[in-house]
């Protein structure tokens, strides 16, 4: 009886942890699957120019999420979880977010107009605005520890996109229709956040919002933005350099390898939004053990997802290689690419929780400096490898850069733990 009483408190935190990560992972995976369906349909139904345009616009939308994290979502989350006032005092973030949404909408519209035409520009312009509104809505839900709201939004979005794609298959699919579908799904997925969330995005307060936002920019966002830009440059260096110097055919096996681990990247992004408020609150309260416990649980969840994804990739490559590997691609080269991408994904799974904890400490400037160093290492390594060995080996250069980043973040966290130990 005594043993049962002791065991019960140990199982409860485990169930809570699994439920916490499972909710975010499943809802984010649903969004990832819906976008994958969009890409598969585009390959079947669109011409080459439209396929490339859609893929590039999806990259722009993804980069917009990173910019939102740097400029709005992360500072807002930290502010909410480090102070008592959670209402009017932080309203200046919402007009800033509105401006960022409009900038992305204009960028998407300009790209779509130049590559396709005015109808695509209108559709993807609206989709660009809505996507960042929804992204900040998710961050707002996680910041206030209501993850179910974010999960419902994700499920609504994925359901609308999937149903819309199924309906479009009955007709001649056009890129403008896909853009309109993404915009409509985003609008529906805003419903869980409520009218109050949208109402706080007041353009009339933009001038005053800039004034209130300036200290946040100087203390956090400027350094986070540097980190985001250099991290993006590091992560995508092989994509641009290989395509530019060796051609898109040389990049194709790498693209297939990256496709296997896309679910891991989606889960990293989603779980980061989930765990950042928890770590920030623990650090603000001086709860070192709680912050480190959150980091370990975050890392454990990512490693479980990585193991499952790697296992699935192995099964597909050994038993059903024809599913993703076209006859024009060399199977051995693709397998090598998957191996390198698995190593890269593993490093990112270890690095990301440490990076979130570093942000919770407020160490934005040292984190940016670490990111800049890894960026230079990655660019140099990928360029040298592209000029000297087969293109598939350029992924190794990105792995090296990410290891430099991971070790730098580890040193920052170790220094924080040392100072926390001395303060006790």
C-alpha positions, 0 to 999 in steps of 0.5 A: 500500500505504501509503495502504491502511494509513493508511485502515484505522485511519480506517475501523475507528473509523467501523465501531465508531461505527456499530455502537455507535449502530446497536445501541441505535437498532434495539433502541429503535426496536423498543420504539417500534414495539411501543408504536405498535402498542399505541396503534393497536390501542387506537384500533381496539378500545377505547372513548374513555375507555379510549383516553384512559386508556391514552394517559395511563398511557403518558405516566406510564410515560415520565415515570417513565423521566425520574424514574429518570434523575434520581434513580437511573440518571444518578447511578449511571452517573456513580458507576460511571464515576468510581470503581474500586469497582463492587460493594458500595459502590454497592448503596444505589442498588438499594433506592432504585430499588425505592422509586421502582418501587413509587411508580410502580406505586402511581401507575399503579394509582390512575389505572387504578382511578379511570378504569377499575376494579380489574383495570386497576389491578392490571395497570398497577400491576405494569406500572409497577413492572416498567417502572422495574426494566427501565429501571434494568437497561438503565442498569446494563448501559450503565454497565458498558459491556455494551450488548448486554444492554440491546439483548437486553432491548429486543428481548425486550420488543418481541417479547413486546408485538408477539406479544401484541397479535397474539394479542389481535386474535383476541379482544375487546381490553380495557384490562386485557389490554393492561396485563397484556401490558405487565407480562408483556413487562417480566418476560420482558425482565428475564431478560437482567439476571440474578437477581443484578440483581434480588437487589440490590433489598433492601427491608431495606436501605432505611433505610441506603440513604437515609443513603448516598444523601443526599450523591448527592441533595445533589450531583446528584439534587436539581438533576437532578430540578429539570431533569427537572421543568422540562424536562417542563413546557417540552416539554409546555406546549403540550399542556396549555395548548392542550387546556385553553384551546382544546380537544382538537380544536385540539391534534389537528394538533399531536399528528399532527406530534409522532407523526412525530418520536416515533422521534427522541425514543426514540433520544435517550433510548436513545443518552443511556443509551449515551453517558453512561458513555463521556463520564463516564469520559472527563471523569473521566480528563481526556480532553477530546478523548475527551469532545468526540469522543463528544459529536460522534458522539452528535450526528451519529447523532441528526442522521442519524436526524432527517434520515431521519425528516424525509424519511419525514414529507415523503414521507408528507405529499406522497404518502400524507397519508390514512395519518395525516391524518383527513378532519376535519383540515386538511392544511395545518395538519398540514403546518405542525405537522410543520414546527414539530415538525421544528424542535423535534426538530432543536434537541433533537438538538443540545441533548441531547449537550451536556446529557449532556456537561454532566452528565458534568462534574457541573454539575447546579446550573447545568444546572438553573438553565438549565432553569428559565429555559427553562421560564419562557420556554416557559410564557409564550410558549405562553400568549401564542401560545395567546391570540393566534394559531392553536393550531398556532403554540404549538409555536414557543413550545416551540422558543424555550424549547428554543433558550434551553436549548440556548444556556445549555448551550452556554455551560456547555460552552464555559466547561468547555473554556476551563478545561480549556485553561487547566489544560493 
